[in-house]
Amino acid sequence: MKIQHNKLVRDNIIKIIEKDGKKASFHIASDEEYKIKLYEKLNEEIAEFKDNPCEEELADILEVIYSISKINNFDLETVEKVRKSKLLKNGGFEKKIILENVTEI
């Protein structure tokens, strides 16, 4: 039975599939396809986390974010500094505030 996936997988998955006695068909993505598939993978991992909020699923999201940072040449230390700066300026999400609307006065 052939199962179609057409999705980005971790680097060792092909070896794991073959070690399990199965055959995998795959290709190496172009830079453009890789970027598209990374964003698809981020959505996939977020959906999995929403279905099963646990550390393992959150770690998968972080792995995708690290890859997205790398392809965009973002320095994670800089990203963390920006995060902290925004936290100080705008706050976090701990107060659970839901903005309903804004009226011009």
Backbone as XML, in Angstrom:
<?xml version="1.0"?>
<chain id="A" units="angstrom">
  <residue number="1" name="MET">
    <atom name="N" x="0.842" y="-1.182" z="0.000"/>
    <atom name="CA" x="0.000" y="0.000" z="0.000"/>
    <atom name="C" x="0.884" y="1.241" z="0.000"/>
  </residue>
  <residue number="2" name="LYS">
    <atom name="N" x="0.596" y="2.144" z="-0.924"/>
    <atom name="CA" x="1.344" y="3.398" z="-1.045"/>
    <atom name="C" x="0.554" y="4.514" z="-0.373"/>
  </residue>
  <residue number="3" name="ILE">
    <atom name="N" x="1.233" y="5.266" z="0.517"/>
    <atom name="CA" x="0.620" y="6.414" z="1.177"/>
    <atom name="C" x="1.329" y="7.671" z="0.691"/>
  </residue>
  <residue number="4" name="GLN">
    <atom name="N" x="0.550" y="8.609" z="0.147"/>
    <atom name="CA" x="1.092" y="9.859" z="-0.381"/>
    <atom name="C" x="1.246" y="10.872" z="0.759"/>
  </residue>
  <residue number="5" name="HIS">
    <atom name="N" x="2.409" y="11.495" z="0.872"/>
    <atom name="CA" x="2.637" y="12.493" z="1.919"/>
    <atom name="C" x="2.930" y="13.874" z="1.348"/>
  </residue>
  <residue number="6" name="ASN">
    <atom name="N" x="3.913" y="13.991" z="0.480"/>
    <atom name="CA" x="4.311" y="15.260" z="-0.128"/>
    <atom name="C" x="4.511" y="16.355" z="0.910"/>
  </residue>
  <residue number="7" name="LYS">
    <atom name="N" x="5.277" y="16.043" z="1.973"/>
    <atom name="CA" x="5.532" y="17.025" z="3.017"/>
    <atom name="C" x="6.990" y="16.964" z="3.454"/>
  </residue>
  <residue number="8" name="LEU">
    <atom name="N" x="7.428" y="18.040" z="4.041"/>
    <atom name="CA" x="8.780" y="18.124" z="4.571"/>
    <atom name="C" x="8.886" y="17.233" z="5.801"/>
  </residue>
  <residue number="9" name="VAL">
    <atom name="N" x="9.956" y="16.448" z="5.843"/>
    <atom name="CA" x="10.183" y="15.579" z="7.004"/>
    <atom name="C" x="11.591" y="15.820" z="7.553"/>
  </residue>
  <residue number="10" name="ARG">
    <atom name="N" x="11.811" y="15.375" z="8.766"/>
    <atom name="CA" x="13.117" y="15.514" z="9.400"/>
    <atom name="C" x="14.167" y="14.719" z="8.626"/>
  </residue>
  <residue number="11" name="ASP">
    <atom name="N" x="15.417" y="15.119" z="8.794"/>
    <atom name="CA" x="16.533" y="14.592" z="7.997"/>
    <atom name="C" x="16.725" y="13.078" z="8.074"/>
  </residue>
  <residue number="12" name="ASN">
    <atom name="N" x="16.391" y="12.453" z="9.184"/>
    <atom name="CA" x="16.649" y="11.013" z="9.340"/>
    <atom name="C" x="15.434" y="10.132" z="9.051"/>
  </residue>
  <residue number="13" name="ILE">
    <atom name="N" x="14.335" y="10.717" z="8.645"/>
    <atom name="CA" x="13.096" y="9.949" z="8.454"/>
    <atom name="C" x="13.233" y="8.892" z="7.361"/>
  </residue>
  <residue number="14" name="ILE">
    <atom name="N" x="13.908" y="9.210" z="6.262"/>
    <atom name="CA" x="14.056" y="8.223" z="5.177"/>
    <atom name="C" x="14.787" y="6.992" z="5.691"/>
  </residue>
  <residue number="15" name="LYS">
    <atom name="N" x="15.869" y="7.181" z="6.437"/>
    <atom name="CA" x="16.608" y="6.050" z="7.010"/>
    <atom name="C" x="15.729" y="5.247" z="7.960"/>
  </residue>
  <residue number="16" name="ILE">
    <atom name="N" x="14.929" y="5.921" z="8.745"/>
    <atom name="CA" x="14.043" y="5.235" z="9.689"/>
    <atom name="C" x="13.009" y="4.410" z="8.939"/>
  </residue>
  <residue number="17" name="ILE">
    <atom name="N" x="12.444" y="4.970" z="7.867"/>
    <atom name="CA" x="11.451" y="4.241" z="7.059"/>
    <atom name="C" x="12.091" y="2.999" z="6.443"/>
  </residue>
  <residue number="18" name="GLU">
    <atom name="N" x="13.281" y="3.163" z="5.868"/>
    <atom name="CA" x="13.962" y="2.029" z="5.227"/>
    <atom name="C" x="14.385" y="0.975" z="6.246"/>
  </residue>
  <residue number="19" name="LYS">
    <atom name="N" x="14.790" y="1.402" z="7.413"/>
    <atom name="CA" x="15.161" y="0.456" z="8.477"/>
    <atom name="C" x="13.956" y="-0.380" z="8.900"/>
  </residue>
  <residue number="20" name="ASP">
    <atom name="N" x="12.762" y="0.203" z="8.738"/>
    <atom name="CA" x="11.518" y="-0.476" z="9.071"/>
    <atom name="C" x="11.068" y="-1.405" z="7.938"/>
  </residue>
  <residue number="21" name="GLY">
    <atom name="N" x="11.913" y="-1.559" z="6.893"/>
    <atom name="CA" x="11.606" y="-2.473" z="5.797"/>
    <atom name="C" x="10.684" y="-1.896" z="4.738"/>
  </residue>
  <residue number="22" name="LYS">
    <atom name="N" x="10.535" y="-0.589" z="4.707"/>
    <atom name="CA" x="9.672" y="0.054" z="3.725"/>
    <atom name="C" x="10.522" y="0.838" z="2.736"/>
  </residue>
  <residue number="23" name="LYS">
    <atom name="N" x="9.913" y="1.227" z="1.625"/>
    <atom name="CA" x="10.611" y="2.001" z="0.605"/>
    <atom name="C" x="9.989" y="3.393" z="0.538"/>
  </residue>
  <residue number="24" name="ALA">
    <atom name="N" x="10.840" y="4.407" z="0.537"/>
    <atom name="CA" x="10.363" y="5.794" z="0.487"/>
    <atom name="C" x="10.806" y="6.442" z="-0.816"/>
  </residue>
  <residue number="25" name="SER">
    <atom name="N" x="9.902" y="7.155" z="-1.425"/>
    <atom name="CA" x="10.216" y="7.972" z="-2.593"/>
    <atom name="C" x="10.291" y="9.411" z="-2.103"/>
  </residue>
  <residue number="26" name="PHE">
    <atom name="N" x="11.359" y="10.121" z="-2.510"/>
    <atom name="CA" x="11.541" y="11.488" z="-2.027"/>
    <atom name="C" x="12.388" y="12.277" z="-3.001"/>
  </residue>
  <residue number="27" name="HIS">
    <atom name="N" x="12.444" y="13.582" z="-2.804"/>
    <atom name="CA" x="13.345" y="14.446" z="-3.559"/>
    <atom name="C" x="13.848" y="15.537" z="-2.624"/>
  </residue>
  <residue number="28" name="ILE">
    <atom name="N" x="14.904" y="16.188" z="-3.029"/>
    <atom name="CA" x="15.453" y="17.308" z="-2.269"/>
    <atom name="C" x="14.807" y="18.590" z="-2.804"/>
  </residue>
  <residue number="29" name="ALA">
    <atom name="N" x="14.240" y="19.368" z="-1.918"/>
    <atom name="CA" x="13.517" y="20.579" z="-2.305"/>
    <atom name="C" x="14.464" y="21.663" z="-2.797"/>
  </residue>
  <residue number="30" name="SER">
    <atom name="N" x="13.978" y="22.450" z="-3.734"/>
    <atom name="CA" x="14.677" y="23.686" z="-4.104"/>
    <atom name="C" x="14.531" y="24.646" z="-2.926"/>
  </residue>
  <residue number="31" name="ASP">
    <atom name="N" x="15.280" y="25.720" z="-2.932"/>
    <atom name="CA" x="15.172" y="26.703" z="-1.857"/>
    <atom name="C" x="13.757" y="27.262" z="-1.764"/>
  </residue>
  <residue number="32" name="GLU">
    <atom name="N" x="13.158" y="27.522" z="-2.914"/>
    <atom name="CA" x="11.796" y="28.067" z="-2.938"/>
    <atom name="C" x="10.789" y="27.067" z="-2.371"/>
  </residue>
  <residue number="33" name="GLU">
    <atom name="N" x="10.875" y="25.806" z="-2.820"/>
    <atom name="CA" x="9.954" y="24.782" z="-2.317"/>
    <atom name="C" x="10.176" y="24.548" z="-0.824"/>
  </residue>
  <residue number="34" name="TYR">
    <atom name="N" x="11.441" y="24.551" z="-0.402"/>
    <atom name="CA" x="11.781" y="24.345" z="1.006"/>
    <atom name="C" x="11.092" y="25.385" z="1.891"/>
  </residue>
  <residue number="35" name="LYS">
    <atom name="N" x="11.140" y="26.636" z="1.469"/>
    <atom name="CA" x="10.516" y="27.708" z="2.246"/>
    <atom name="C" x="9.006" y="27.480" z="2.340"/>
  </residue>
  <residue number="36" name="ILE">
    <atom name="N" x="8.378" y="27.144" z="1.234"/>
    <atom name="CA" x="6.936" y="26.874" z="1.217"/>
    <atom name="C" x="6.604" y="25.710" z="2.143"/>
  </residue>
  <residue number="37" name="LYS">
    <atom name="N" x="7.377" y="24.638" z="2.038"/>
    <atom name="CA" x="7.114" y="23.444" z="2.845"/>
    <atom name="C" x="7.378" y="23.690" z="4.332"/>
  </residue>
  <residue number="38" name="LEU">
    <atom name="N" x="8.342" y="24.567" z="4.651"/>
    <atom name="CA" x="8.577" y="24.903" z="6.058"/>
    <atom name="C" x="7.355" y="25.587" z="6.665"/>
  </residue>
  <residue number="39" name="TYR">
    <atom name="N" x="6.763" y="26.517" z="5.918"/>
    <atom name="CA" x="5.572" y="27.194" z="6.431"/>
    <atom name="C" x="4.396" y="26.228" z="6.544"/>
  </residue>
  <residue number="40" name="GLU">
    <atom name="N" x="4.273" y="25.297" z="5.603"/>
    <atom name="CA" x="3.246" y="24.256" z="5.718"/>
    <atom name="C" x="3.505" y="23.396" z="6.957"/>
  </residue>
  <residue number="41" name="LYS">
    <atom name="N" x="4.783" y="23.065" z="7.182"/>
    <atom name="CA" x="5.154" y="22.245" z="8.338"/>
    <atom name="C" x="4.830" y="22.976" z="9.639"/>
  </residue>
  <residue number="42" name="LEU">
    <atom name="N" x="5.060" y="24.290" z="9.666"/>
    <atom name="CA" x="4.735" y="25.065" z="10.862"/>
    <atom name="C" x="3.241" y="24.960" z="11.171"/>
  </residue>
  <residue number="43" name="ASN">
    <atom name="N" x="2.404" y="25.115" z="10.149"/>
    <atom name="CA" x="0.959" y="24.977" z="10.351"/>
    <atom name="C" x="0.591" y="23.575" z="10.820"/>
  </residue>
  <residue number="44" name="GLU">
    <atom name="N" x="1.241" y="22.562" z="10.240"/>
    <atom name="CA" x="0.989" y="21.170" z="10.637"/>
    <atom name="C" x="1.347" y="20.965" z="12.107"/>
  </residue>
  <residue number="45" name="GLU">
    <atom name="N" x="2.511" y="21.446" z="12.503"/>
    <atom name="CA" x="2.961" y="21.246" z="13.886"/>
    <atom name="C" x="2.094" y="22.023" z="14.874"/>
  </residue>
  <residue number="46" name="ILE">
    <atom name="N" x="1.643" y="23.208" z="14.486"/>
    <atom name="CA" x="0.741" y="23.969" z="15.361"/>
    <atom name="C" x="-0.575" y="23.225" z="15.539"/>
  </residue>
  <residue number="47" name="ALA">
    <atom name="N" x="-1.105" y="22.668" z="14.463"/>
    <atom name="CA" x="-2.351" y="21.893" z="14.543"/>
    <atom name="C" x="-2.168" y="20.679" z="15.451"/>
  </residue>
  <residue number="48" name="GLU">
    <atom name="N" x="-1.028" y="19.997" z="15.326"/>
    <atom name="CA" x="-0.765" y="18.845" z="16.179"/>
    <atom name="C" x="-0.660" y="19.266" z="17.637"/>
  </residue>
  <residue number="49" name="PHE">
    <atom name="N" x="-0.046" y="20.425" z="17.887"/>
    <atom name="CA" x="0.062" y="20.922" z="19.261"/>
    <atom name="C" x="-1.321" y="21.267" z="19.821"/>
  </residue>
  <residue number="50" name="LYS">
    <atom name="N" x="-2.166" y="21.862" z="18.993"/>
    <atom name="CA" x="-3.517" y="22.202" z="19.450"/>
    <atom name="C" x="-4.302" y="20.941" z="19.814"/>
  </residue>
  <residue number="51" name="ASP">
    <atom name="N" x="-4.095" y="19.857" z="19.056"/>
    <atom name="CA" x="-4.768" y="18.590" z="19.340"/>
    <atom name="C" x="-4.182" y="17.883" z="20.556"/>
  </residue>
  <residue number="52" name="ASN">
    <atom name="N" x="-2.877" y="18.089" z="20.789"/>
    <atom name="CA" x="-2.182" y="17.394" z="21.869"/>
    <atom name="C" x="-1.111" y="18.314" z="22.469"/>
  </residue>
  <residue number="53" name="PRO">
    <atom name="N" x="-1.531" y="19.291" z="23.288"/>
    <atom name="CA" x="-0.553" y="20.235" z="23.839"/>
    <atom name="C" x="0.404" y="19.544" z="24.816"/>
  </residue>
  <residue number="54" name="CYS">
    <atom name="N" x="1.620" y="19.308" z="24.351"/>
    <atom name="CA" x="2.633" y="18.680" z="25.183"/>
    <atom name="C" x="4.004" y="19.205" z="24.774"/>
  </residue>
  <residue number="55" name="GLU">
    <atom name="N" x="5.002" y="18.924" z="25.585"/>
    <atom name="CA" x="6.347" y="19.424" z="25.324"/>
    <atom name="C" x="6.910" y="18.920" z="24.006"/>
  </residue>
  <residue number="56" name="GLU">
    <atom name="N" x="6.624" y="17.678" z="23.647"/>
    <atom name="CA" x="7.141" y="17.104" z="22.400"/>
    <atom name="C" x="6.618" y="17.865" z="21.182"/>
  </residue>
  <residue number="57" name="GLU">
    <atom name="N" x="5.327" y="18.186" z="21.183"/>
    <atom name="CA" x="4.738" y="18.927" z="20.061"/>
    <atom name="C" x="5.261" y="20.360" z="20.029"/>
  </residue>
  <residue number="58" name="LEU">
    <atom name="N" x="5.448" y="20.966" z="21.192"/>
    <atom name="CA" x="6.003" y="22.316" z="21.248"/>
    <atom name="C" x="7.447" y="22.320" z="20.743"/>
  </residue>
  <residue number="59" name="ALA">
    <atom name="N" x="8.202" y="21.270" z="21.059"/>
    <atom name="CA" x="9.576" y="21.141" z="20.560"/>
    <atom name="C" x="9.595" y="21.040" z="19.039"/>
  </residue>
  <residue number="60" name="ASP">
    <atom name="N" x="8.613" y="20.362" z="18.454"/>
    <atom name="CA" x="8.522" y="20.275" z="16.992"/>
    <atom name="C" x="8.295" y="21.654" z="16.379"/>
  </residue>
  <residue number="61" name="ILE">
    <atom name="N" x="7.439" y="22.457" z="17.009"/>
    <atom name="CA" x="7.208" y="23.824" z="16.533"/>
    <atom name="C" x="8.507" y="24.614" z="16.583"/>
  </residue>
  <residue number="62" name="LEU">
    <atom name="N" x="9.235" y="24.498" z="17.689"/>
    <atom name="CA" x="10.503" y="25.222" z="17.833"/>
    <atom name="C" x="11.514" y="24.799" z="16.772"/>
  </residue>
  <residue number="63" name="GLU">
    <atom name="N" x="11.560" y="23.525" z="16.451"/>
    <atom name="CA" x="12.499" y="23.053" z="15.434"/>
    <atom name="C" x="12.200" y="23.699" z="14.085"/>
  </residue>
  <residue number="64" name="VAL">
    <atom name="N" x="10.929" y="23.801" z="13.752"/>
    <atom name="CA" x="10.540" y="24.451" z="12.498"/>
    <atom name="C" x="10.888" y="25.942" z="12.554"/>
  </residue>
  <residue number="65" name="ILE">
    <atom name="N" x="10.641" y="26.572" z="13.687"/>
    <atom name="CA" x="10.973" y="27.996" z="13.832"/>
    <atom name="C" x="12.472" y="28.211" z="13.683"/>
  </residue>
  <residue number="66" name="TYR">
    <atom name="N" x="13.279" y="27.332" z="14.248"/>
    <atom name="CA" x="14.735" y="27.440" z="14.088"/>
    <atom name="C" x="15.117" y="27.353" z="12.608"/>
  </residue>
  <residue number="67" name="SER">
    <atom name="N" x="14.487" y="26.449" z="11.864"/>
    <atom name="CA" x="14.774" y="26.316" z="10.435"/>
    <atom name="C" x="14.326" y="27.548" z="9.660"/>
  </residue>
  <residue number="68" name="ILE">
    <atom name="N" x="13.165" y="28.084" z="10.017"/>
    <atom name="CA" x="12.681" y="29.308" z="9.366"/>
    <atom name="C" x="13.638" y="30.462" z="9.663"/>
  </residue>
  <residue number="69" name="SER">
    <atom name="N" x="14.130" y="30.533" z="10.885"/>
    <atom name="CA" x="15.105" y="31.575" z="11.239"/>
    <atom name="C" x="16.363" y="31.447" z="10.396"/>
  </residue>
  <residue number="70" name="LYS">
    <atom name="N" x="16.806" y="30.227" z="10.207"/>
    <atom name="CA" x="18.036" y="29.984" z="9.450"/>
    <atom name="C" x="17.890" y="30.391" z="7.986"/>
  </residue>
  <residue number="71" name="ILE">
    <atom name="N" x="16.785" y="30.017" z="7.331"/>
    <atom name="CA" x="16.633" y="30.350" z="5.913"/>
    <atom name="C" x="16.451" y="31.850" z="5.684"/>
  </residue>
  <residue number="72" name="ASN">
    <atom name="N" x="16.023" y="32.554" z="6.723"/>
    <atom name="CA" x="15.854" y="34.004" z="6.625"/>
    <atom name="C" x="17.054" y="34.764" z="7.194"/>
  </residue>
  <residue number="73" name="ASN">
    <atom name="N" x="18.097" y="34.019" z="7.532"/>
    <atom name="CA" x="19.319" y="34.612" z="8.094"/>
    <atom name="C" x="19.047" y="35.442" z="9.347"/>
  </residue>
  <residue number="74" name="PHE">
    <atom name="N" x="18.130" y="34.952" z="10.186"/>
    <atom name="CA" x="17.852" y="35.611" z="11.448"/>
    <atom name="C" x="18.759" y="35.017" z="12.521"/>
  </residue>
  <residue number="75" name="ASP">
    <atom name="N" x="19.341" y="35.873" z="13.318"/>
    <atom name="CA" x="20.143" y="35.442" z="14.457"/>
    <atom name="C" x="19.191" y="35.248" z="15.638"/>
  </residue>
  <residue number="76" name="LEU">
    <atom name="N" x="19.176" y="34.051" z="16.213"/>
    <atom name="CA" x="18.223" y="33.760" z="17.285"/>
    <atom name="C" x="18.458" y="34.620" z="18.526"/>
  </residue>
  <residue number="77" name="GLU">
    <atom name="N" x="19.691" y="35.010" z="18.774"/>
    <atom name="CA" x="19.956" y="35.904" z="19.899"/>
    <atom name="C" x="19.295" y="37.260" z="19.655"/>
  </residue>
  <residue number="78" name="THR">
    <atom name="N" x="19.355" y="37.733" z="18.425"/>
    <atom name="CA" x="18.700" y="38.995" z="18.074"/>
    <atom name="C" x="17.187" y="38.857" z="18.186"/>
  </residue>
  <residue number="79" name="VAL">
    <atom name="N" x="16.661" y="37.746" z="17.711"/>
    <atom name="CA" x="15.219" y="37.497" z="17.809"/>
    <atom name="C" x="14.794" y="37.518" z="19.277"/>
  </residue>
  <residue number="80" name="GLU">
    <atom name="N" x="15.588" y="36.896" z="20.128"/>
    <atom name="CA" x="15.269" y="36.867" z="21.562"/>
    <atom name="C" x="15.325" y="38.274" z="22.163"/>
  </residue>
  <residue number="81" name="LYS">
    <atom name="N" x="16.278" y="39.081" z="21.747"/>
    <atom name="CA" x="16.357" y="40.474" z="22.223"/>
    <atom name="C" x="15.125" y="41.255" z="21.797"/>
  </residue>
  <residue number="82" name="VAL">
    <atom name="N" x="14.694" y="41.059" z="20.549"/>
    <atom name="CA" x="13.491" y="41.726" z="20.054"/>
    <atom name="C" x="12.280" y="41.266" z="20.854"/>
  </residue>
  <residue number="83" name="ARG">
    <atom name="N" x="12.195" y="39.965" z="21.113"/>
    <atom name="CA" x="11.078" y="39.417" z="21.903"/>
    <atom name="C" x="11.022" y="40.077" z="23.278"/>
  </residue>
  <residue number="84" name="LYS">
    <atom name="N" x="12.170" y="40.163" z="23.935"/>
    <atom name="CA" x="12.218" y="40.754" z="25.278"/>
    <atom name="C" x="11.875" y="42.237" z="25.243"/>
  </residue>
  <residue number="85" name="SER">
    <atom name="N" x="12.348" y="42.934" z="24.213"/>
    <atom name="CA" x="12.039" y="44.357" z="24.070"/>
    <atom name="C" x="10.538" y="44.572" z="23.896"/>
  </residue>
  <residue number="86" name="LYS">
    <atom name="N" x="9.915" y="43.757" z="23.060"/>
    <atom name="CA" x="8.475" y="43.861" z="22.838"/>
    <atom name="C" x="7.700" y="43.490" z="24.100"/>
  </residue>
  <residue number="87" name="LEU">
    <atom name="N" x="8.234" y="42.532" z="24.848"/>
    <atom name="CA" x="7.606" y="42.151" z="26.110"/>
    <atom name="C" x="7.605" y="43.326" z="27.079"/>
  </residue>
  <residue number="88" name="LEU">
    <atom name="N" x="8.738" y="44.021" z="27.164"/>
    <atom name="CA" x="8.826" y="45.181" z="28.056"/>
    <atom name="C" x="7.921" y="46.319" z="27.594"/>
  </residue>
  <residue number="89" name="LYS">
    <atom name="N" x="7.885" y="46.564" z="26.292"/>
    <atom name="CA" x="7.099" y="47.674" z="25.748"/>
    <atom name="C" x="5.603" y="47.378" z="25.722"/>
  </residue>
  <residue number="90" name="ASN">
    <atom name="N" x="5.227" y="46.220" z="25.189"/>
    <atom name="CA" x="3.817" y="45.900" z="24.938"/>
    <atom name="C" x="3.230" y="44.881" z="25.908"/>
  </residue>
  <residue number="91" name="GLY">
    <atom name="N" x="4.086" y="44.249" z="26.697"/>
    <atom name="CA" x="3.619" y="43.206" z="27.604"/>
    <atom name="C" x="3.553" y="41.861" z="26.902"/>
  </residue>
  <residue number="92" name="GLY">
    <atom name="N" x="3.157" y="40.860" z="27.673"/>
    <atom name="CA" x="3.008" y="39.505" z="27.144"/>
    <atom name="C" x="1.530" y="39.198" z="26.947"/>
  </residue>
  <residue number="93" name="PHE">
    <atom name="N" x="1.152" y="37.985" z="27.230"/>
    <atom name="CA" x="-0.235" y="37.557" z="27.058"/>
    <atom name="C" x="-0.815" y="36.952" z="28.330"/>
  </residue>
  <residue number="94" name="GLU">
    <atom name="N" x="-0.145" y="37.150" z="29.451"/>
    <atom name="CA" x="-0.540" y="36.514" z="30.709"/>
    <atom name="C" x="-1.850" y="37.036" z="31.278"/>
  </residue>
  <residue number="95" name="LYS">
    <atom name="N" x="-2.206" y="38.275" z="30.958"/>
    <atom name="CA" x="-3.440" y="38.858" z="31.510"/>
    <atom name="C" x="-4.687" y="38.425" z="30.744"/>
  </residue>
  <residue number="96" name="LYS">
    <atom name="N" x="-4.501" y="37.695" z="29.653"/>
    <atom name="CA" x="-5.606" y="37.104" z="28.883"/>
    <atom name="C" x="-6.571" y="38.147" z="28.325"/>
  </residue>
  <residue number="97" name="ILE">
    <atom name="N" x="-6.062" y="39.311" z="27.945"/>
    <atom name="CA" x="-6.899" y="40.410" z="27.454"/>
    <atom name="C" x="-7.364" y="40.124" z="26.023"/>
  </residue>
  <residue number="98" name="ILE">
    <atom name="N" x="-8.671" y="40.232" z="25.799"/>
    <atom name="CA" x="-9.252" y="40.085" z="24.468"/>
    <atom name="C" x="-9.754" y="41.459" z="24.041"/>
  </residue>
  <residue number="99" name="LEU">
    <atom name="N" x="-9.139" y="42.065" z="23.031"/>
    <atom name="CA" x="-9.574" y="43.350" z="22.510"/>
    <atom name="C" x="-10.807" y="43.132" z="21.645"/>
  </residue>
  <residue number="100" name="GLU">
    <atom name="N" x="-11.907" y="43.745" z="22.030"/>
    <atom name="CA" x="-13.149" y="43.558" z="21.292"/>
    <atom name="C" x="-13.310" y="44.571" z="20.172"/>
  </residue>
  <residue number="101" name="ASN">
    <atom name="N" x="-13.063" y="45.839" z="20.434"/>
    <atom name="CA" x="-13.131" y="46.856" z="19.381"/>
    <atom name="C" x="-12.486" y="48.135" z="19.879"/>
  </residue>
  <residue number="102" name="VAL">
    <atom name="N" x="-12.252" y="49.058" z="18.959"/>
    <atom name="CA" x="-11.691" y="50.361" z="19.260"/>
    <atom name="C" x="-12.548" y="51.401" z="18.548"/>
  </residue>
  <residue number="103" name="THR">
    <atom name="N" x="-12.936" y="52.442" z="19.275"/>
    <atom name="CA" x="-13.763" y="53.500" z="18.708"/>
    <atom name="C" x="-12.939" y="54.780" z="18.665"/>
  </residue>
  <residue number="104" name="GLU">
    <atom name="N" x="-12.948" y="55.437" z="17.494"/>
    <atom name="CA" x="-12.289" y="56.738" z="17.366"/>
    <atom name="C" x="-13.063" y="57.750" z="18.187"/>
  </residue>
  <residue number="105" name="ILE">
    <atom name="N" x="-12.346" y="58.597" z="18.931"/>
    <atom name="CA" x="-13.037" y="59.641" z="19.701"/>
    <atom name="C" x="-12.521" y="61.022" z="19.331"/>
  </residue>
</chain>
